Amino acid sequence: MAHSLSAKKRIRQSIKRRARNRARKDLVKTEVKSFLSALSGGDVNKAREALNGVVSRLDKVAAKHTIHKNAASRKRSRLQRRLNAMVATGGKPVATHHGKAAGGKTTGKATPGKGSKAAKA
């Protein structure tokens, strides 16, 4: 338990800040869920409107430093990629793998370099 007045104040501040940040993150999650439900429903216009709401909320939360701006940008990019994949298929819901839209970036095994065990074998 904190003894000094400043330490007690810091505890009070951190409790308030944590509650505020959790509320902001919950709002982002709610917006993302509404976007994903619109996406799975196959309604492109509704999904676009929901994505605009998600992007706006992500930018606000990042501006308040609740999440890092790069994390907000990454989430925005991934959601936009899912919408683009749906539009490319003519409004059909796109099968995803671990949150990534089909036809997105793919990763594979790296080729063995000079110092790797595979290159020596």
N, CA and C of each residue as an Amber inpcrd file, in Angstrom:
protein
   363
   0.8420000  -1.1890000   0.0000000   0.0000000   0.0000000   0.0000000
   0.8760000   1.2370000   0.0000000   0.4760000   2.2220000  -0.7620000
   1.2480000   3.4570000  -0.8610000   1.1140000   4.2700000   0.4250000
   2.1910000   4.9350000   0.7900000   2.1880000   5.7390000   2.0150000
   2.1900000   7.2280000   1.7210000   2.9370000   7.6480000   0.7260000
   3.0300000   9.0850000   0.4580000   1.7720000   9.5760000  -0.2490000
   1.5210000  10.8520000  -0.1000000   0.3300000  11.4410000  -0.7060000
   0.3940000  11.3560000  -2.2320000   1.5790000  11.5850000  -2.7830000
   1.7030000  11.5540000  -4.2450000   1.4670000  10.1470000  -4.7880000
   1.9340000   9.1250000  -4.0520000   1.7180000   7.7470000  -4.4970000
   0.2350000   7.3880000  -4.4290000  -0.4410000   7.8750000  -3.4080000
  -1.8840000   7.6160000  -3.2840000  -2.6470000   8.2940000  -4.4320000
  -2.1950000   9.5080000  -4.7510000  -2.8390000  10.2250000  -5.8530000
  -2.6110000   9.4810000  -7.1730000  -1.3970000   8.9700000  -7.3870000
  -1.1090000   8.2290000  -8.6060000  -2.0070000   6.9930000  -8.7200000
  -2.2730000   6.3410000  -7.5950000  -3.1650000   5.1750000  -7.6010000
  -4.5670000   5.5930000  -8.0170000  -5.0480000   6.7110000  -7.4540000
  -6.3790000   7.1990000  -7.8300000  -6.4420000   7.5330000  -9.3180000
  -5.3920000   8.1730000  -9.8090000  -5.3630000   8.5520000 -11.2200000
  -5.3350000   7.3280000 -12.1330000  -4.5330000   6.3440000 -11.7510000
  -4.4140000   5.1600000 -12.6070000  -5.7170000   4.3670000 -12.6440000
  -6.4520000   4.3560000 -11.5380000  -7.7610000   3.6690000 -11.5210000
  -8.7250000   4.3540000 -12.4870000  -8.7550000   5.6840000 -12.4530000
  -9.6280000   6.4300000 -13.3640000  -9.2130000   6.2160000 -14.8140000
  -7.9090000   6.2780000 -15.0590000  -7.3910000   6.1420000 -16.4130000
  -7.6910000   4.7610000 -16.9700000  -7.5340000   3.7370000 -16.1260000
  -7.8030000   2.3690000 -16.5660000  -9.2710000   2.2020000 -16.9580000
 -10.1660000   2.7520000 -16.1400000 -11.5940000   2.6500000 -16.4450000
 -11.9270000   3.3630000 -17.7530000 -11.3200000   4.5260000 -17.9540000
 -11.5540000   5.2980000 -19.1720000 -11.0420000   4.5460000 -20.4010000
  -9.8400000   3.9950000 -20.2940000  -9.2450000   3.2730000 -21.4200000
 -10.0260000   2.0080000 -21.7510000 -10.4710000   1.2950000 -20.7230000
 -11.2610000   0.0840000 -20.9590000 -12.5670000   0.4140000 -21.6620000
 -13.2040000   1.5150000 -21.2700000 -14.4580000   1.9220000 -21.9050000
 -14.2280000   2.2450000 -23.3810000 -13.1280000   2.9430000 -23.6640000
 -12.8180000   3.2850000 -25.0560000 -12.5610000   2.0340000 -25.8810000
 -11.8130000   1.0860000 -25.3260000 -11.5190000  -0.1470000 -26.0550000
 -12.7920000  -0.9630000 -26.2800000 -13.6930000  -0.9610000 -25.2990000
 -14.9680000  -1.6640000 -25.4580000 -15.7850000  -1.0730000 -26.5990000
 -15.7610000   0.2620000 -26.7190000 -16.4940000   0.9030000 -27.8100000
 -15.9120000   0.5050000 -29.1680000 -14.5930000   0.4030000 -29.2450000
 -13.9560000  -0.0260000 -30.4910000 -14.3860000  -1.4490000 -30.8280000
 -14.3690000  -2.3300000 -29.8290000 -14.7560000  -3.7240000 -30.0620000
 -16.2040000  -3.8200000 -30.5340000 -17.0780000  -3.0060000 -29.9640000
 -18.4860000  -3.0050000 -30.3640000 -18.6340000  -2.5570000 -31.8120000
 -17.8930000  -1.5030000 -32.1830000 -17.9360000  -1.0150000 -33.5690000
 -17.4300000  -2.0870000 -34.5390000 -16.3540000  -2.7670000 -34.1590000
 -15.7900000  -3.8110000 -35.0220000 -16.7890000  -4.9520000 -35.1850000
 -17.4640000  -5.3360000 -34.1030000 -18.4610000  -6.4090000 -34.1900000
 -19.5990000  -6.0290000 -35.1180000 -20.0390000  -4.7660000 -35.0650000
 -21.1280000  -4.3470000 -35.9550000 -20.6600000  -4.3760000 -37.4110000
 -19.3960000  -4.0090000 -37.6420000 -18.8490000  -4.0780000 -39.0040000
 -18.7890000  -5.5230000 -39.4810000 -18.3040000  -6.4220000 -38.6280000
 -18.1720000  -7.8210000 -39.0270000 -19.5320000  -8.4620000 -39.2780000
 -20.5340000  -8.0730000 -38.4950000 -21.8770000  -8.6320000 -38.7390000
 -22.4440000  -8.1030000 -40.0590000 -22.1760000  -6.8380000 -40.3600000
 -22.6210000  -6.2840000 -41.6460000 -21.8830000  -6.9660000 -42.7880000
 -20.6170000  -7.2600000 -42.5650000 -19.7990000  -7.9210000 -43.5820000
 -20.3010000  -9.3390000 -43.8370000 -20.6000000 -10.0680000 -42.7690000
 -21.0720000 -11.4430000 -42.9230000 -22.4880000 -11.4820000 -43.4920000
 -23.2470000 -10.3970000 -43.2980000 -24.5850000 -10.3170000 -43.8720000
 -24.5710000 -10.1020000 -45.3760000 -23.4560000  -9.6400000 -45.8990000
 -23.3400000  -9.4580000 -47.3370000 -23.7970000  -8.1080000 -47.8430000
 -24.1270000  -7.1810000 -46.9480000 -24.5840000  -5.8520000 -47.3480000
 -23.3790000  -4.9180000 -47.4360000 -22.9640000  -4.5980000 -48.6480000
 -21.7520000  -3.7970000 -48.8650000 -21.9200000  -2.3810000 -48.3300000
 -23.0720000  -1.7530000 -48.6030000 -23.2800000  -0.3700000 -48.1580000
 -23.3050000  -0.2650000 -46.6410000 -23.9710000  -1.2000000 -46.0070000
 -24.0120000  -1.2040000 -44.5520000 -22.6160000  -1.4570000 -43.9700000
 -21.8580000  -2.3330000 -44.6200000 -20.4950000  -2.6260000 -44.1700000
 -19.6050000  -1.3970000 -44.3310000 -19.7760000  -0.6490000 -45.4200000
 -18.9810000   0.5790000 -45.6220000 -19.2780000   1.6020000 -44.5310000
 -20.5610000   1.7680000 -44.2050000 -20.9390000   2.7210000 -43.1510000
 -20.3710000   2.2820000 -41.8080000 -20.4460000   0.9900000 -41.5380000
 -19.9100000   0.4700000 -40.2860000 -18.3920000   0.6430000 -40.2330000
 -17.7250000   0.4550000 -41.3650000 -16.2740000   0.6310000 -41.4070000
 -15.9050000   2.0900000 -41.1400000 -16.6900000   3.0160000 -41.6720000
 -16.4310000   4.4330000 -41.3980000 -16.5240000   4.7190000 -39.9060000
 -17.4990000   4.0970000 -39.2440000 -17.6280000   4.2580000 -37.8000000
 -16.4470000   3.6780000 -37.0480000 -15.9810000   2.5190000 -37.4910000
 -14.8300000   1.8670000 -36.8510000 -13.5880000   2.7210000 -37.0240000
 -13.3580000   3.2180000 -38.2310000 -12.1750000   4.0260000 -38.5110000
 -12.1880000   5.2940000 -37.6670000 -13.3320000   5.9220000 -37.5950000
 -13.4580000   7.1410000 -36.7940000 -13.1640000   6.8580000 -35.3220000
 -13.7230000   5.7820000 -34.8140000 -13.5170000   5.4270000 -33.4140000
 -12.0520000   5.0680000 -33.1520000 -11.4430000   4.3200000 -34.0580000
 -10.0300000   3.9530000 -33.9010000  -9.1430000   5.1960000 -33.8750000
  -9.4220000   6.1500000 -34.7670000  -8.6140000   7.3620000 -34.8090000
  -8.7500000   8.1690000 -33.5220000  -9.9670000   8.2420000 -32.9950000
 -10.1820000   8.9740000 -31.7430000  -9.4600000   8.3090000 -30.5810000
  -9.5500000   6.9920000 -30.5180000  -8.9110000   6.2550000 -29.4250000
  -7.3880000   6.3600000 -29.5280000  -6.8740000   6.3390000 -30.7500000
  -5.4270000   6.4750000 -30.9360000  -4.9700000   7.8970000 -30.5890000
  -5.8010000   8.8780000 -30.8830000  -5.4520000  10.2630000 -30.5670000
  -5.3680000  10.4820000 -29.0600000  -6.1410000   9.7170000 -28.3050000
  -6.1140000   9.8200000 -26.8400000  -5.0340000   8.9390000 -26.2230000
  -4.2640000   8.2480000 -27.0570000  -3.1670000   7.3690000 -26.6330000
  -3.6420000   6.1560000 -25.8430000  -4.8910000   5.7460000 -26.0630000
  -5.3570000   4.5170000 -25.4330000  -4.7480000   3.3190000 -26.1410000
  -4.6960000   3.3880000 -27.4620000  -3.9520000   2.3890000 -28.2340000
  -2.9360000   3.1450000 -29.0810000  -1.9110000   2.4550000 -29.5140000
  -0.8690000   3.0930000 -30.3160000  -1.4130000   3.4050000 -31.7000000
  -0.9320000   4.4930000 -32.2760000  -1.4400000   4.9000000 -33.5970000
  -1.1530000   3.8520000 -34.6660000  -0.0350000   3.1360000 -34.5320000
   0.2680000   2.0900000 -35.5170000  -0.6650000   0.8920000 -35.3550000
  -1.0580000   0.5920000 -34.1250000  -2.0160000  -0.4950000 -33.8920000
  -3.3670000  -0.1370000 -34.4990000  -3.7680000   1.1270000 -34.3500000
  -5.0270000   1.5770000 -34.9500000  -4.9530000   1.4930000 -36.4650000
  -3.8200000   1.8930000 -37.0140000  -3.6340000   1.8430000 -38.4580000
  -3.6700000   0.4050000 -38.9640000  -3.0510000  -0.5000000 -38.2200000
  -3.0260000  -1.9130000 -38.6170000  -4.4320000  -2.5020000 -38.5990000
  -5.2040000  -2.2130000 -37.5610000  -6.5810000  -2.7100000 -37.4870000
  -7.4210000  -2.1480000 -38.6320000  -7.2510000  -0.8590000 -38.8980000
  -7.9860000  -0.2030000 -39.9790000  -7.6600000  -0.8610000 -41.3170000
  -6.3930000  -1.1350000 -41.5350000  -5.9620000  -1.7520000 -42.7880000
  -6.5520000  -3.1430000 -42.9530000  -6.5300000  -3.9210000 -41.9020000
  -7.0440000  -5.2930000 -41.9850000  -8.5430000  -5.3180000 -42.2470000
  -9.2790000  -4.4090000 -41.6050000 -10.7240000  -4.3580000 -41.8150000
 -11.0380000  -3.8730000 -43.2350000 -10.2840000  -2.8830000 -43.6990000
 -10.4840000  -2.3740000 -45.0580000 -10.1990000  -3.4620000 -46.0860000
  -9.1730000  -4.2690000 -45.8110000  -8.8210000  -5.3590000 -46.7190000
  -9.9570000  -6.3770000 -46.7950000 -10.6060000  -6.6290000 -45.6750000
 -11.7340000  -7.5740000 -45.6850000 -12.8990000  -7.0240000 -46.4890000
 -13.1600000  -5.7290000 -46.3430000 -14.2400000  -5.1140000 -47.1140000
 -13.9070000  -5.1440000 -48.6060000 -12.6670000  -4.8290000 -48.9430000
 -12.2550000  -4.8420000 -50.3490000 -12.3860000  -6.2340000 -50.9520000
 -12.0490000  -7.2630000 -50.1720000 -12.1730000  -8.6330000 -50.6650000
 -13.6380000  -8.9800000 -50.9090000 -14.5170000  -8.4860000 -50.0560000
 -15.9460000  -8.7460000 -50.2240000 -16.4700000  -8.0380000 -51.4740000
 -16.0370000  -6.8010000 -51.6790000 -16.4680000  -6.0570000 -52.8590000
 -15.9500000  -6.7440000 -54.1280000 -14.7220000  -7.2680000 -54.0800000
 -14.1320000  -7.9250000 -55.2430000 -14.8830000  -9.1950000 -55.6230000
 -15.4870000  -9.8560000 -54.6430000 -16.2380000 -11.0840000 -54.9310000
 -17.6960000 -10.7900000 -55.2690000 -18.0420000  -9.5270000 -55.3860000
 -19.4030000  -9.1690000 -55.7730000 -20.3830000  -9.1720000 -54.6150000
 -19.9290000  -8.8510000 -53.4280000 -20.8100000  -8.7500000 -52.2770000
 -20.9920000 -10.0330000 -51.5080000 -20.2610000 -11.0750000 -51.8980000
 -20.3630000 -12.3310000 -51.1490000 -19.4170000 -12.2820000 -49.9540000
 -19.8530000 -12.8120000 -48.8220000 -18.9500000 -12.8560000 -47.6700000
 -17.7120000 -13.6750000 -47.9980000 -16.5700000 -13.2070000 -47.5360000
 -15.3050000 -13.8310000 -47.8590000 -14.8650000 -14.7080000 -46.6970000
 -14.4150000 -15.9170000 -47.0220000 -13.8830000 -16.8020000 -45.9830000
 -12.5630000 -16.2320000 -45.5080000 -12.3790000 -16.2300000 -44.2020000
 -11.1490000 -15.6830000 -43.6480000 -10.3880000 -16.7660000 -42.9220000
  -9.1150000 -16.5160000 -42.7650000  -8.2560000 -17.4360000 -42.0280000
  -7.5370000 -16.6240000 -40.9660000  -7.8720000 -16.8310000 -39.7230000
  -7.2770000 -16.1050000 -38.5970000  -7.4320000 -14.6050000 -38.7600000
  -8.6170000 -14.1570000 -39.1860000  -8.8770000 -12.7350000 -39.2850000
  -8.3450000 -12.0780000 -40.5450000  -7.7400000 -12.8520000 -41.4340000
  -7.1880000 -12.2780000 -42.6530000  -8.0850000 -12.6580000 -43.8210000
  -8.3240000 -11.7010000 -44.6770000  -9.1780000 -11.9560000 -45.8290000
  -8.4520000 -12.8290000 -46.8380000  -9.2190000 -13.6870000 -47.4950000
  -8.6300000 -14.5330000 -48.5330000  -8.1430000 -13.6370000 -49.6580000
  -7.0010000 -13.9730000 -50.2000000  -6.4420000 -13.1700000 -51.2790000
  -5.5880000 -12.0270000 -50.7680000  -5.4080000 -11.9410000 -49.4660000
  -4.5650000 -10.8990000 -48.8860000  -3.1110000 -11.2950000 -48.9490000
  -2.3450000 -10.6850000 -48.1070000  -0.9220000 -11.0070000 -48.0710000
  -0.7380000 -12.4250000 -47.5680000   0.1970000 -13.1280000 -48.1580000
   0.4740000 -14.4850000 -47.7180000   1.8950000 -14.5460000 -47.1960000
   2.1080000 -15.4080000 -46.2580000   3.4550000 -15.5980000 -45.7440000
   3.7970000 -17.0570000 -45.8980000   5.0180000 -17.3170000 -46.1310000
   5.4690000 -18.6900000 -46.2840000   6.7790000 -18.8630000 -45.5570000
   7.3640000 -19.9980000 -45.7170000   8.6630000 -20.2450000 -45.0990000
   9.7050000 -19.3620000 -45.7640000  10.5730000 -18.8370000 -44.9330000
  11.6580000 -18.0270000 -45.4740000  12.6730000 -18.9460000 -46.1380000
  13.3060000 -18.4560000 -47.1790000  14.3420000 -19.2600000 -47.8280000
  15.5770000 -19.2610000 -46.9550000  16.2710000 -20.3710000 -46.9120000
  17.4360000 -20.4350000 -46.0320000  18.5130000 -19.4580000 -46.4760000
  19.0720000 -18.7620000 -45.5170000  20.1250000 -17.7960000 -45.8020000
  21.4970000 -18.4100000 -45.6190000  22.5250000 -17.5720000 -45.6010000
  23.9020000 -18.0480000 -45.4920000  24.1570000 -18.7780000 -44.1890000
  23.6970000 -18.2130000 -43.0830000  24.0450000 -18.7580000 -41.7740000
  23.0510000 -19.7710000 -41.2260000  22.0560000 -20.1540000 -42.0050000
  21.0370000 -21.0440000 -41.4650000  21.5030000 -22.5000000 -41.4830000
  20.8930000 -23.2740000 -40.6280000  21.2470000 -24.7010000 -40.5410000
  20.8380000 -25.4390000 -41.8140000  19.7320000 -25.0260000 -42.4150000
  19.2410000 -25.6830000 -43.6170000  20.2170000 -25.5050000 -44.7800000
  20.8780000 -24.3440000 -44.8350000  21.8220000 -24.1040000 -45.9240000
  23.0830000 -24.9550000 -45.7420000  23.4600000 -25.2250000 -44.5000000
  24.6630000 -25.9980000 -44.2180000  24.4500000 -27.4850000 -44.4300000
  23.2250000 -27.9530000 -44.2440000  22.9370000 -29.3900000 -44.3200000
  22.9850000 -29.9370000 -45.7130000
